[in-house]
Amino acid sequence: MDQENTKDPRDLNGDGKVSFGEKVQYGLDQAGDKLEKAINDVKDGVVESAKDAKQMIEEKMPKVADKAKEVYGDAKEFVKENAPKVAGKAKEVYGEAKEFVKENAPKVADKAKEVYGEAKEKVSEVSEKIKSKKDAEA
């Protein structure tokens, strides 16, 4: 065989010998090439995935927009139909609450006065007992 046809690709300087440094450099070059290829493959995959995502979004957006309009329309119709009922019920509850307060406020005020008076008496009694006890000790 001809020696040119069997040249070792690791002989980077072409001197016919493969030194340790040439082996290391050759290995690093090969690893770099594989790493570059892997990075490009990943990049291509990301670009392709982004294109697929963009296409899917473009296809789905009109459907999403239509559904949003439909839901908005349903909600608007629901509010239109039910707002008067809700407002009427709110007025009714407000009226009942107002009437309840009107009827019961005097009773609550009288009871509060009664409880206050009882508490005031108890405080006076306790105060007198304390004063008497202090006077007796003096």
A tleap script that builds the chain and sets N, CA, C and O, in Angstrom:
source leaprc.protein.ff14SB
mol = sequence {
  NMET ASP GLN GLU ASN THR LYS ASP PRO ARG
  ASP LEU ASN GLY ASP GLY LYS VAL SER PHE
  GLY GLU LYS VAL GLN TYR GLY LEU ASP GLN
  ALA GLY ASP LYS LEU GLU LYS ALA ILE ASN
  ASP VAL LYS ASP GLY VAL VAL GLU SER ALA
  LYS ASP ALA LYS GLN MET ILE GLU GLU LYS
  MET PRO LYS VAL ALA ASP LYS ALA LYS GLU
  VAL TYR GLY ASP ALA LYS GLU PHE VAL LYS
  GLU ASN ALA PRO LYS VAL ALA GLY LYS ALA
  LYS GLU VAL TYR GLY GLU ALA LYS GLU PHE
  VAL LYS GLU ASN ALA PRO LYS VAL ALA ASP
  LYS ALA LYS GLU VAL TYR GLY GLU ALA LYS
  GLU LYS VAL SER GLU VAL SER GLU LYS ILE
  LYS SER LYS LYS ASP ALA GLU CALA
}
set mol.1.N position { 0.825 -1.182 0.000 }
set mol.1.CA position { 0.000 0.000 0.000 }
set mol.1.C position { 0.866 1.240 0.000 }
set mol.1.O position { 1.982 1.265 0.518 }
set mol.2.N position { 0.306 2.253 -0.597 }
set mol.2.CA position { 1.006 3.532 -0.662 }
set mol.2.C position { 0.892 4.213 0.686 }
set mol.2.O position { -0.171 4.183 1.306 }
set mol.3.N position { 1.984 4.836 1.155 }
set mol.3.CA position { 2.008 5.452 2.465 }
set mol.3.C position { 1.083 6.664 2.545 }
set mol.3.O position { 0.579 6.967 3.627 }
set mol.4.N position { 0.844 7.361 1.445 }
set mol.4.CA position { -0.062 8.506 1.454 }
set mol.4.C position { -1.487 8.072 1.760 }
set mol.4.O position { -2.225 8.793 2.432 }
set mol.5.N position { -1.879 6.906 1.275 }
set mol.5.CA position { -3.240 6.420 1.497 }
set mol.5.C position { -3.461 5.988 2.936 }
set mol.5.O position { -4.608 5.914 3.376 }
set mol.6.N position { -2.415 5.704 3.676 }
set mol.6.CA position { -2.560 5.214 5.040 }
set mol.6.C position { -2.109 6.257 6.067 }
set mol.6.O position { -1.801 5.908 7.207 }
set mol.7.N position { -2.069 7.504 5.680 }
set mol.7.CA position { -1.641 8.558 6.584 }
set mol.7.C position { -2.605 8.645 7.770 }
set mol.7.O position { -3.821 8.642 7.580 }
set mol.8.N position { -2.081 8.720 8.960 }
set mol.8.CA position { -2.861 8.816 10.193 }
set mol.8.C position { -3.415 10.232 10.297 }
set mol.8.O position { -2.647 11.192 10.246 }
set mol.9.N position { -4.716 10.381 10.440 }
set mol.9.CA position { -5.303 11.721 10.511 }
set mol.9.C position { -4.869 12.476 11.769 }
set mol.9.O position { -5.034 13.693 11.843 }
set mol.10.N position { -4.322 11.773 12.751 }
set mol.10.CA position { -3.862 12.433 13.972 }
set mol.10.C position { -2.502 13.104 13.785 }
set mol.10.O position { -2.073 13.886 14.633 }
set mol.11.N position { -1.820 12.799 12.671 }
set mol.11.CA position { -0.516 13.425 12.377 }
set mol.11.C position { -0.795 14.821 11.835 }
set mol.11.O position { -0.835 15.046 10.626 }
set mol.12.N position { -0.985 15.744 12.762 }
set mol.12.CA position { -1.429 17.087 12.407 }
set mol.12.C position { -0.352 17.924 11.730 }
set mol.12.O position { -0.666 18.791 10.914 }
set mol.13.N position { 0.909 17.675 12.057 }
set mol.13.CA position { 1.966 18.472 11.436 }
set mol.13.C position { 2.580 17.789 10.216 }
set mol.13.O position { 3.478 18.337 9.577 }
set mol.14.N position { 2.085 16.578 9.893 }
set mol.14.CA position { 2.524 15.887 8.680 }
set mol.14.C position { 3.945 15.356 8.726 }
set mol.14.O position { 4.539 15.149 7.668 }
set mol.15.N position { 4.519 15.123 9.901 }
set mol.15.CA position { 5.893 14.628 9.977 }
set mol.15.C position { 5.985 13.116 9.983 }
set mol.15.O position { 7.082 12.568 10.091 }
set mol.16.N position { 4.855 12.427 9.870 }
set mol.16.CA position { 4.852 10.979 9.811 }
set mol.16.C position { 4.786 10.342 11.190 }
set mol.16.O position { 4.681 9.120 11.290 }
set mol.17.N position { 4.845 11.120 12.235 }
set mol.17.CA position { 4.775 10.606 13.602 }
set mol.17.C position { 3.583 11.266 14.306 }
set mol.17.O position { 3.249 12.423 14.051 }
set mol.18.N position { 2.957 10.498 15.191 }
set mol.18.CA position { 1.830 11.041 15.963 }
set mol.18.C position { 2.294 11.170 17.413 }
set mol.18.O position { 2.445 10.178 18.126 }
set mol.19.N position { 2.512 12.406 17.825 }
set mol.19.CA position { 2.957 12.651 19.200 }
set mol.19.C position { 1.751 12.655 20.136 }
set mol.19.O position { 0.601 12.695 19.699 }
set mol.20.N position { 2.047 12.612 21.443 }
set mol.20.CA position { 0.983 12.667 22.441 }
set mol.20.C position { 0.176 13.965 22.299 }
set mol.20.O position { -1.052 13.948 22.376 }
set mol.21.N position { 0.860 15.064 22.097 }
set mol.21.CA position { 0.200 16.356 21.918 }
set mol.21.C position { -0.722 16.355 20.716 }
set mol.21.O position { -1.810 16.929 20.764 }
set mol.22.N position { -0.287 15.703 19.620 }
set mol.22.CA position { -1.147 15.621 18.417 }
set mol.22.C position { -2.378 14.761 18.700 }
set mol.22.O position { -3.473 15.064 18.226 }
set mol.23.N position { -2.194 13.671 19.485 }
set mol.23.CA position { -3.331 12.822 19.845 }
set mol.23.C position { -4.355 13.626 20.662 }
set mol.23.O position { -5.561 13.551 20.426 }
set mol.24.N position { -3.840 14.389 21.619 }
set mol.24.CA position { -4.725 15.209 22.459 }
set mol.24.C position { -5.429 16.253 21.614 }
set mol.24.O position { -6.643 16.428 21.721 }
set mol.25.N position { -4.666 16.957 20.765 }
set mol.25.CA position { -5.258 17.995 19.921 }
set mol.25.C position { -6.297 17.405 18.975 }
set mol.25.O position { -7.367 17.983 18.785 }
set mol.26.N position { -5.986 16.263 18.387 }
set mol.26.CA position { -6.919 15.606 17.472 }
set mol.26.C position { -8.209 15.243 18.227 }
set mol.26.O position { -9.311 15.476 17.730 }
set mol.27.N position { -8.059 14.669 19.437 }
set mol.27.CA position { -9.227 14.301 20.256 }
set mol.27.C position { -10.073 15.522 20.594 }
set mol.27.O position { -11.302 15.479 20.543 }
set mol.28.N position { -9.387 16.618 20.941 }
set mol.28.CA position { -10.126 17.847 21.252 }
set mol.28.C position { -10.860 18.385 20.025 }
set mol.28.O position { -11.998 18.844 20.118 }
set mol.29.N position { -10.184 18.319 18.869 }
set mol.29.CA position { -10.837 18.776 17.631 }
set mol.29.C position { -12.074 17.933 17.323 }
set mol.29.O position { -13.115 18.462 16.934 }
set mol.30.N position { -11.950 16.626 17.497 }
set mol.30.CA position { -13.082 15.733 17.237 }
set mol.30.C position { -14.230 16.023 18.217 }
set mol.30.O position { -15.395 16.102 17.826 }
set mol.31.N position { -13.870 16.179 19.501 }
set mol.31.CA position { -14.893 16.482 20.503 }
set mol.31.C position { -15.556 17.819 20.199 }
set mol.31.O position { -16.773 17.949 20.331 }
set mol.32.N position { -14.772 18.810 19.794 }
set mol.32.CA position { -15.319 20.115 19.437 }
set mol.32.C position { -16.284 20.022 18.272 }
set mol.32.O position { -17.347 20.644 18.278 }
set mol.33.N position { -15.898 19.224 17.250 }
set mol.33.CA position { -16.789 19.038 16.094 }
set mol.33.C position { -18.109 18.389 16.517 }
set mol.33.O position { -19.182 18.801 16.077 }
set mol.34.N position { -18.013 17.360 17.382 }
set mol.34.CA position { -19.231 16.676 17.831 }
set mol.34.C position { -20.091 17.607 18.694 }
set mol.34.O position { -21.318 17.612 18.596 }
set mol.35.N position { -19.421 18.386 19.534 }
set mol.35.CA position { -20.151 19.343 20.376 }
set mol.35.C position { -20.846 20.391 19.519 }
set mol.35.O position { -22.000 20.733 19.777 }
set mol.36.N position { -20.168 20.899 18.518 }
set mol.36.CA position { -20.763 21.884 17.613 }
set mol.36.C position { -21.963 21.292 16.884 }
set mol.36.O position { -22.988 21.955 16.724 }
set mol.37.N position { -21.832 20.035 16.439 }
set mol.37.CA position { -22.943 19.371 15.758 }
set mol.37.C position { -24.128 19.208 16.716 }
set mol.37.O position { -25.275 19.441 16.337 }
set mol.38.N position { -23.841 18.807 17.957 }
set mol.38.CA position { -24.913 18.633 18.947 }
set mol.38.C position { -25.610 19.965 19.232 }
set mol.38.O position { -26.837 20.018 19.324 }
set mol.39.N position { -24.835 21.031 19.371 }
set mol.39.CA position { -25.415 22.358 19.616 }
set mol.39.C position { -26.291 22.781 18.451 }
set mol.39.O position { -27.384 23.312 18.649 }
set mol.40.N position { -25.816 22.549 17.244 }
set mol.40.CA position { -26.613 22.893 16.060 }
set mol.40.C position { -27.888 22.064 15.983 }
set mol.40.O position { -28.945 22.572 15.607 }
set mol.41.N position { -27.784 20.769 16.345 }
set mol.41.CA position { -28.980 19.913 16.350 }
set mol.41.C position { -30.012 20.429 17.363 }
set mol.41.O position { -31.208 20.476 17.077 }
set mol.42.N position { -29.526 20.814 18.553 }
set mol.42.CA position { -30.432 21.349 19.576 }
set mol.42.C position { -31.058 22.648 19.079 }
set mol.42.O position { -32.266 22.851 19.200 }
set mol.43.N position { -30.227 23.524 18.518 }
set mol.43.CA position { -30.725 24.802 18.000 }
set mol.43.C position { -31.783 24.565 16.932 }
set mol.43.O position { -32.831 25.211 16.933 }
set mol.44.N position { -31.503 23.628 16.013 }
set mol.44.CA position { -32.474 23.326 14.963 }
set mol.44.C position { -33.775 22.791 15.561 }
set mol.44.O position { -34.866 23.118 15.095 }
set mol.45.N position { -33.643 21.959 16.606 }
set mol.45.CA position { -34.828 21.421 17.267 }
set mol.45.C position { -35.645 22.519 17.929 }
set mol.45.O position { -36.874 22.516 17.864 }
set mol.46.N position { -34.955 23.457 18.566 }
set mol.46.CA position { -35.655 24.568 19.218 }
set mol.46.C position { -36.357 25.429 18.177 }
set mol.46.O position { -37.511 25.819 18.358 }
set mol.47.N position { -35.664 25.718 17.101 }
set mol.47.CA position { -36.263 26.539 16.039 }
set mol.47.C position { -37.488 25.829 15.469 }
set mol.47.O position { -38.522 26.457 15.241 }
set mol.48.N position { -37.374 24.543 15.244 }
set mol.48.CA position { -38.496 23.781 14.688 }
set mol.48.C position { -39.664 23.754 15.681 }
set mol.48.O position { -40.821 23.907 15.292 }
set mol.49.N position { -39.348 23.556 16.970 }
set mol.49.CA position { -40.402 23.553 17.992 }
set mol.49.C position { -41.085 24.914 18.072 }
set mol.49.O position { -42.304 24.993 18.229 }
set mol.50.N position { -40.305 25.980 17.965 }
set mol.50.CA position { -40.874 27.328 17.998 }
set mol.50.C position { -41.790 27.548 16.797 }
set mol.50.O position { -42.857 28.148 16.926 }
set mol.51.N position { -41.368 27.061 15.628 }
set mol.51.CA position { -42.220 27.189 14.437 }
set mol.51.C position { -43.529 26.425 14.635 }
set mol.51.O position { -44.606 26.915 14.296 }
set mol.52.N position { -43.418 25.197 15.200 }
set mol.52.CA position { -44.619 24.397 15.447 }
set mol.52.C position { -45.544 25.099 16.442 }
set mol.52.O position { -46.760 25.131 16.254 }
set mol.53.N position { -44.957 25.661 17.500 }
set mol.53.CA position { -45.759 26.364 18.504 }
set mol.53.C position { -46.440 27.575 17.886 }
set mol.53.O position { -47.620 27.824 18.131 }
set mol.54.N position { -45.702 28.322 17.090 }
set mol.54.CA position { -46.271 29.508 16.436 }
set mol.54.C position { -47.440 29.100 15.536 }
set mol.54.O position { -48.488 29.745 15.535 }
set mol.55.N position { -47.250 28.031 14.776 }
set mol.55.CA position { -48.306 27.569 13.876 }
set mol.55.C position { -49.534 27.142 14.687 }
set mol.55.O position { -50.667 27.448 14.317 }
set mol.56.N position { -49.297 26.433 15.793 }
set mol.56.CA position { -50.417 25.980 16.611 }
set mol.56.C position { -51.156 27.181 17.199 }
set mol.56.O position { -52.387 27.202 17.226 }
set mol.57.N position { -50.412 28.174 17.667 }
set mol.57.CA position { -51.040 29.373 18.228 }
set mol.57.C position { -51.851 30.090 17.165 }
set mol.57.O position { -52.981 30.509 17.416 }
set mol.58.N position { -51.282 30.231 15.984 }
set mol.58.CA position { -52.004 30.899 14.900 }
set mol.58.C position { -53.276 30.151 14.528 }
set mol.58.O position { -54.280 30.768 14.169 }
set mol.59.N position { -53.238 28.819 14.613 }
set mol.59.CA position { -54.429 28.033 14.290 }
set mol.59.C position { -55.485 28.129 15.394 }
set mol.59.O position { -56.682 28.175 15.109 }
set mol.60.N position { -55.039 28.158 16.659 }
set mol.60.CA position { -55.970 28.106 17.791 }
set mol.60.C position { -56.510 29.477 18.188 }
set mol.60.O position { -57.598 29.554 18.760 }
set mol.61.N position { -55.788 30.558 17.906 }
set mol.61.CA position { -56.202 31.888 18.361 }
set mol.61.C position { -57.603 32.274 17.904 }
set mol.61.O position { -58.386 32.766 18.717 }
set mol.62.N position { -57.944 32.074 16.651 }
set mol.62.CA position { -59.318 32.450 16.255 }
set mol.62.C position { -60.377 31.683 17.047 }
set mol.62.O position { -61.410 32.243 17.415 }
set mol.63.N position { -60.117 30.397 17.307 }
set mol.63.CA position { -61.079 29.598 18.074 }
set mol.63.C position { -61.178 30.114 19.505 }
set mol.63.O position { -62.270 30.204 20.067 }
set mol.64.N position { -60.024 30.453 20.093 }
set mol.64.CA position { -60.011 30.981 21.456 }
set mol.64.C position { -60.750 32.321 21.500 }
set mol.64.O position { -61.540 32.568 22.411 }
set mol.65.N position { -60.494 33.173 20.525 }
set mol.65.CA position { -61.157 34.485 20.476 }
set mol.65.C position { -62.667 34.314 20.321 }
set mol.65.O position { -63.447 35.011 20.970 }
set mol.66.N position { -63.072 33.387 19.460 }
set mol.66.CA position { -64.500 33.134 19.280 }
set mol.66.C position { -65.135 32.628 20.575 }
set mol.66.O position { -66.233 33.047 20.942 }
set mol.67.N position { -64.439 31.727 21.260 }
set mol.67.CA position { -64.973 31.185 22.512 }
set mol.67.C position { -65.058 32.290 23.565 }
set mol.67.O position { -66.025 32.348 24.324 }
set mol.68.N position { -64.052 33.165 23.616 }
set mol.68.CA position { -64.073 34.276 24.564 }
set mol.68.C position { -65.259 35.187 24.283 }
set mol.68.O position { -65.939 35.620 25.213 }
set mol.69.N position { -65.512 35.483 23.018 }
set mol.69.CA position { -66.666 36.313 22.652 }
set mol.69.C position { -67.965 35.637 23.069 }
set mol.69.O position { -68.882 36.290 23.568 }
set mol.70.N position { -68.037 34.329 22.863 }
set mol.70.CA position { -69.236 33.574 23.224 }
set mol.70.C position { -69.468 33.627 24.741 }
set mol.70.O position { -70.583 33.874 25.199 }
set mol.71.N position { -68.403 33.392 25.506 }
set mol.71.CA position { -68.518 33.415 26.965 }
set mol.71.C position { -68.893 34.818 27.433 }
set mol.71.O position { -69.740 34.979 28.311 }
set mol.72.N position { -68.262 35.829 26.846 }
set mol.72.CA position { -68.591 37.219 27.195 }
set mol.72.C position { -70.066 37.494 26.908 }
set mol.72.O position { -70.766 38.092 27.725 }
set mol.73.N position { -70.526 37.053 25.747 }
set mol.73.CA position { -71.934 37.256 25.391 }
set mol.73.C position { -72.862 36.556 26.367 }
set mol.73.O position { -73.876 37.119 26.780 }
set mol.74.N position { -72.513 35.314 26.741 }
set mol.74.CA position { -73.332 34.576 27.707 }
set mol.74.C position { -73.359 35.289 29.053 }
set mol.74.O position { -74.412 35.413 29.680 }
set mol.75.N position { -72.191 35.758 29.490 }
set mol.75.CA position { -72.105 36.450 30.778 }
set mol.75.C position { -72.905 37.745 30.735 }
set mol.75.O position { -73.621 38.076 31.680 }
set mol.76.N position { -72.779 38.471 29.635 }
set mol.76.CA position { -73.508 39.729 29.490 }
set mol.76.C position { -75.017 39.469 29.534 }
set mol.76.O position { -75.757 40.204 30.188 }
set mol.77.N position { -75.457 38.450 28.854 }
set mol.77.CA position { -76.876 38.096 28.831 }
set mol.77.C position { -77.351 37.677 30.222 }
set mol.77.O position { -78.445 38.047 30.649 }
set mol.78.N position { -76.520 36.901 30.925 }
set mol.78.CA position { -76.860 36.467 32.279 }
set mol.78.C position { -77.044 37.680 33.201 }
set mol.78.O position { -78.015 37.767 33.952 }
set mol.79.N position { -76.095 38.601 33.126 }
set mol.79.CA position { -76.176 39.802 33.965 }
set mol.79.C position { -77.410 40.608 33.595 }
set mol.79.O position { -78.129 41.093 34.469 }
set mol.80.N position { -77.650 40.748 32.307 }
set mol.80.CA position { -78.804 41.524 31.843 }
set mol.80.C position { -80.107 40.927 32.379 }
set mol.80.O position { -81.008 41.656 32.793 }
set mol.81.N position { -80.196 39.603 32.366 }
set mol.81.CA position { -81.410 38.941 32.837 }
set mol.81.C position { -81.533 38.970 34.352 }
set mol.81.O position { -82.636 39.109 34.881 }
set mol.82.N position { -80.410 38.841 35.059 }
set mol.82.CA position { -80.473 38.645 36.504 }
set mol.82.C position { -80.215 39.889 37.344 }
set mol.82.O position { -80.547 39.906 38.529 }
set mol.83.N position { -79.634 40.923 36.758 }
set mol.83.CA position { -79.338 42.138 37.533 }
set mol.83.C position { -80.593 42.730 38.160 }
set mol.83.O position { -80.555 43.098 39.333 }
set mol.84.N position { -81.708 42.839 37.428 }
set mol.84.CA position { -82.912 43.392 38.067 }
set mol.84.C position { -83.398 42.532 39.236 }
set mol.84.O position { -83.864 43.057 40.248 }
set mol.85.N position { -83.288 41.210 39.092 }
set mol.85.CA position { -83.705 40.318 40.183 }
set mol.85.C position { -82.817 40.524 41.402 }
set mol.85.O position { -83.300 40.613 42.531 }
set mol.86.N position { -81.508 40.598 41.155 }
set mol.86.CA position { -80.556 40.793 42.255 }
set mol.86.C position { -80.795 42.149 42.915 }
set mol.86.O position { -80.808 42.252 44.142 }
set mol.87.N position { -80.981 43.176 42.110 }
set mol.87.CA position { -81.228 44.508 42.659 }
set mol.87.C position { -82.524 44.511 43.470 }
set mol.87.O position { -82.580 45.090 44.555 }
set mol.88.N position { -83.555 43.868 42.944 }
set mol.88.CA position { -84.836 43.790 43.669 }
set mol.88.C position { -84.682 43.066 44.989 }
set mol.88.O position { -85.222 43.499 46.006 }
set mol.89.N position { -83.947 41.964 44.979 }
set mol.89.CA position { -83.738 41.194 46.213 }
set mol.89.C position { -82.910 42.010 47.197 }
set mol.89.O position { -83.169 41.972 48.400 }
set mol.90.N position { -81.921 42.744 46.706 }
set mol.90.CA position { -81.096 43.589 47.584 }
set mol.90.C position { -81.964 44.662 48.239 }
set mol.90.O position { -81.828 44.924 49.434 }
set mol.91.N position { -82.859 45.286 47.462 }
set mol.91.CA position { -83.757 46.298 48.022 }
set mol.91.C position { -84.669 45.679 49.075 }
set mol.91.O position { -84.919 46.274 50.123 }
set mol.92.N position { -85.159 44.486 48.785 }
set mol.92.CA position { -86.044 43.791 49.719 }
set mol.92.C position { -85.319 43.491 51.034 }
set mol.92.O position { -85.850 43.746 52.115 }
set mol.93.N position { -84.112 42.953 50.933 }
set mol.93.CA position { -83.333 42.630 52.132 }
set mol.93.C position { -82.997 43.906 52.889 }
set mol.93.O position { -83.073 43.937 54.117 }
set mol.94.N position { -82.628 44.959 52.167 }
set mol.94.CA position { -82.340 46.242 52.808 }
set mol.94.C position { -83.570 46.744 53.557 }
set mol.94.O position { -83.463 47.200 54.695 }
set mol.95.N position { -84.738 46.661 52.920 }
set mol.95.CA position { -85.974 47.106 53.560 }
set mol.95.C position { -86.268 46.310 54.819 }
set mol.95.O position { -86.656 46.874 55.842 }
set mol.96.N position { -86.081 44.982 54.741 }
set mol.96.CA position { -86.322 44.130 55.908 }
set mol.96.C position { -85.343 44.467 57.031 }
set mol.96.O position { -85.731 44.536 58.197 }
set mol.97.N position { -84.082 44.676 56.680 }
set mol.97.CA position { -83.079 45.013 57.684 }
set mol.97.C position { -83.390 46.360 58.320 }
set mol.97.O position { -83.263 46.525 59.533 }
set mol.98.N position { -83.795 47.315 57.505 }
set mol.98.CA position { -84.131 48.649 58.007 }
set mol.98.C position { -85.318 48.556 58.970 }
set mol.98.O position { -85.311 49.171 60.037 }
set mol.99.N position { -86.325 47.789 58.587 }
set mol.99.CA position { -87.513 47.608 59.436 }
set mol.99.C position { -87.136 46.914 60.745 }
set mol.99.O position { -87.618 47.296 61.811 }
set mol.100.N position { -86.278 45.898 60.665 }
set mol.100.CA position { -85.832 45.171 61.859 }
set mol.100.C position { -85.111 46.121 62.815 }
set mol.100.O position { -85.365 46.110 64.019 }
set mol.101.N position { -84.220 46.935 62.276 }
set mol.101.CA position { -83.481 47.890 63.108 }
set mol.101.C position { -84.440 48.897 63.721 }
set mol.101.O position { -84.337 49.234 64.900 }
set mol.102.N position { -85.366 49.369 62.912 }
set mol.102.CA position { -86.342 50.368 63.392 }
set mol.102.C position { -87.155 49.808 64.561 }
set mol.102.O position { -87.410 50.508 65.541 }
set mol.103.N position { -87.557 48.542 64.448 }
set mol.103.CA position { -88.366 47.918 65.494 }
set mol.103.C position { -87.542 47.570 66.731 }
set mol.103.O position { -88.031 47.680 67.855 }
set mol.104.N position { -86.300 47.153 66.529 }
set mol.104.CA position { -85.521 46.610 67.634 }
set mol.104.C position { -84.509 47.572 68.242 }
set mol.104.O position { -83.988 47.303 69.324 }
set mol.105.N position { -84.224 48.666 67.588 }
set mol.105.CA position { -83.230 49.605 68.117 }
set mol.105.C position { -83.609 50.119 69.495 }
set mol.105.O position { -82.749 50.167 70.375 }
set mol.106.N position { -84.867 50.508 69.722 }
set mol.106.CA position { -85.212 50.968 71.071 }
set mol.106.C position { -85.028 49.876 72.126 }
set mol.106.O position { -84.564 50.155 73.232 }
set mol.107.N position { -85.384 48.644 71.794 }
set mol.107.CA position { -85.221 47.535 72.736 }
set mol.107.C position { -83.734 47.330 73.048 }
set mol.107.O position { -83.349 47.134 74.201 }
set mol.108.N position { -82.910 47.379 72.001 }
set mol.108.CA position { -81.468 47.195 72.176 }
set mol.108.C position { -80.911 48.340 73.015 }
set mol.108.O position { -80.086 48.109 73.899 }
set mol.109.N position { -81.344 49.556 72.755 }
set mol.109.CA position { -80.864 50.710 73.522 }
set mol.109.C position { -81.274 50.582 74.987 }
set mol.109.O position { -80.468 50.834 75.883 }
set mol.110.N position { -82.544 50.185 75.234 }
set mol.110.CA position { -83.007 50.012 76.611 }
set mol.110.C position { -82.204 48.931 77.326 }
set mol.110.O position { -81.826 49.102 78.485 }
set mol.111.N position { -81.945 47.829 76.646 }
set mol.111.CA position { -81.177 46.737 77.247 }
set mol.111.C position { -79.745 47.196 77.526 }
set mol.111.O position { -79.171 46.853 78.559 }
set mol.112.N position { -79.171 47.970 76.606 }
set mol.112.CA position { -77.818 48.488 76.811 }
set mol.112.C position { -77.779 49.401 78.028 }
set mol.112.O position { -76.836 49.334 78.816 }
set mol.113.N position { -78.800 50.265 78.198 }
set mol.113.CA position { -78.878 51.154 79.370 }
set mol.113.C position { -78.985 50.333 80.646 }
set mol.113.O position { -78.338 50.641 81.647 }
set mol.114.N position { -79.800 49.292 80.607 }
set mol.114.CA position { -79.998 48.426 81.771 }
set mol.114.C position { -78.683 47.745 82.171 }
set mol.114.O position { -78.300 47.745 83.342 }
set mol.115.N position { -78.004 47.169 81.183 }
set mol.115.CA position { -76.728 46.485 81.445 }
set mol.115.C position { -75.707 47.489 81.957 }
set mol.115.O position { -74.949 47.186 82.879 }
set mol.116.N position { -75.680 48.672 81.373 }
set mol.116.CA position { -74.759 49.722 81.822 }
set mol.116.C position { -75.045 50.092 83.270 }
set mol.116.O position { -74.123 50.210 84.078 }
set mol.117.N position { -76.326 50.276 83.602 }
set mol.117.CA position { -76.709 50.641 84.971 }
set mol.117.C position { -76.299 49.567 85.968 }
set mol.117.O position { -75.783 49.877 87.042 }
set mol.118.N position { -76.528 48.299 85.614 }
set mol.118.CA position { -76.152 47.192 86.491 }
set mol.118.C position { -74.636 47.158 86.682 }
set mol.118.O position { -74.142 46.965 87.793 }
set mol.119.N position { -73.920 47.346 85.599 }
set mol.119.CA position { -72.457 47.333 85.675 }
set mol.119.C position { -71.969 48.492 86.540 }
set mol.119.O position { -71.039 48.334 87.331 }
set mol.120.N position { -72.591 49.643 86.389 }
set mol.120.CA position { -72.212 50.825 87.179 }
set mol.120.C position { -72.434 50.563 88.658 }
set mol.120.O position { -71.601 50.931 89.486 }
set mol.121.N position { -73.563 49.922 89.000 }
set mol.121.CA position { -73.854 49.583 90.400 }
set mol.121.C position { -72.810 48.617 90.953 }
set mol.121.O position { -72.313 48.800 92.064 }
set mol.122.N position { -72.487 47.606 90.184 }
set mol.122.CA position { -71.497 46.611 90.627 }
set mol.122.C position { -70.145 47.274 90.861 }
set mol.122.O position { -69.475 46.994 91.855 }
set mol.123.N position { -69.744 48.153 89.947 }
set mol.123.CA position { -68.472 48.852 90.100 }
set mol.123.C position { -68.499 49.701 91.361 }
set mol.123.O position { -67.515 49.743 92.099 }
set mol.124.N position { -69.612 50.377 91.616 }
set mol.124.CA position { -69.735 51.205 92.832 }
set mol.124.C position { -69.634 50.339 94.082 }
set mol.124.O position { -68.950 50.704 95.038 }
set mol.125.N position { -70.326 49.173 94.080 }
set mol.125.CA position { -70.277 48.268 95.232 }
set mol.125.C position { -68.854 47.788 95.483 }
set mol.125.O position { -68.379 47.807 96.619 }
set mol.126.N position { -68.173 47.358 94.424 }
set mol.126.CA position { -66.800 46.870 94.559 }
set mol.126.C position { -65.899 48.003 95.030 }
set mol.126.O position { -65.028 47.795 95.875 }
set mol.127.N position { -66.104 49.190 94.494 }
set mol.127.CA position { -65.307 50.352 94.881 }
set mol.127.C position { -65.507 50.669 96.362 }
set mol.127.O position { -64.542 50.960 97.070 }
set mol.128.N position { -66.756 50.614 96.835 }
set mol.128.CA position { -67.059 50.867 98.250 }
set mol.128.C position { -66.407 49.822 99.148 }
set mol.128.O position { -65.868 50.162 100.201 }
set mol.129.N position { -66.450 48.564 98.749 }
set mol.129.CA position { -65.835 47.494 99.535 }
set mol.129.C position { -64.331 47.706 99.635 }
set mol.129.O position { -63.741 47.538 100.703 }
set mol.130.N position { -63.718 48.074 98.524 }
set mol.130.CA position { -62.268 48.316 98.517 }
set mol.130.C position { -61.953 49.496 99.418 }
set mol.130.O position { -60.999 49.449 100.194 }
set mol.131.N position { -62.747 50.552 99.321 }
set mol.131.CA position { -62.516 51.762 100.147 }
set mol.131.C position { -62.691 51.430 101.624 }
set mol.131.O position { -61.893 51.864 102.455 }
set mol.132.N position { -63.719 50.671 101.956 }
set mol.132.CA position { -63.976 50.281 103.340 }
set mol.132.C position { -62.825 49.436 103.884 }
set mol.132.O position { -62.393 49.616 105.023 }
set mol.133.N position { -62.345 48.527 103.066 }
set mol.133.CA position { -61.242 47.662 103.473 }
set mol.133.C position { -59.988 48.486 103.725 }
set mol.133.O position { -59.267 48.222 104.687 }
set mol.134.N position { -59.710 49.480 102.882 }
set mol.134.CA position { -58.542 50.340 103.064 }
set mol.134.C position { -58.690 51.186 104.330 }
set mol.134.O position { -57.726 51.365 105.075 }
set mol.135.N position { -59.910 51.712 104.573 }
set mol.135.CA position { -60.157 52.524 105.764 }
set mol.135.C position { -59.985 51.679 107.027 }
set mol.135.O position { -59.476 52.162 108.039 }
set mol.136.N position { -60.409 50.428 106.963 }
set mol.136.CA position { -60.296 49.541 108.122 }
set mol.136.C position { -58.837 49.205 108.404 }
set mol.136.O position { -58.457 49.051 109.565 }
set mol.137.N position { -58.045 49.094 107.405 }
set mol.137.CA position { -56.625 48.763 107.563 }
set mol.137.C position { -55.854 49.962 108.086 }
set mol.137.O position { -54.817 49.778 108.724 }
set mol.138.N position { -56.303 51.148 107.851 }
set mol.138.CA position { -55.571 52.365 108.231 }
set mol.138.C position { -55.698 52.717 109.664 }
set mol.138.O position { -55.131 53.716 110.107 }
savepdb mol mol.pdb
quit
